[in-house]
Amino acid sequence: MIALFPCKLDPPHLGHVVTLLDIKDDYDTIILDVLDGGPERLIPTEEAISLVHRVLRHFPGKYEYRVHKKSYASTGGFCDLPNFDVVVSGNQALLDNMREQGYKTRYVERVPVYRGEFMREAYRHGLEYEMQK
């Protein structure tokens, strides 16, 4: 069974790693489908994938990585998807959208504190602090 794990990895954080390790035994392959958000990303897409791969490389053949250019929320965001059996995410709105398109979905609880929006806000706040020095 193949799982599609849509994510931004911007930045990659412990919540991603914990979730990916928690679900690893449930699927033969987990495809991390990373949104390439362009220049507004905090961390370049390839660097983010490389960081996550450094942690997950101990499970050869379990994780695959691909990059998509369009958000799943945008028109045409569902084109060019790889073959998979189920979409796995902690983003309920994304899962609802995928289910409406006919895909099988699985909700996984997000890891508290390590959510991406908190990490991005802390990162931006840290940059503002550094620039004020």
Secondary structure by P-SEA (a helix, b strand, c coil): cbbbbbbccccccaaaaaaaaaacccccbbbbccccccccccccaaaaaaaaaaaaccccccbbbbbbcccccccccccccccccccccccaaaaaaaaaacccbbbbbccccccaaaaaaaaaaaaaaaaac
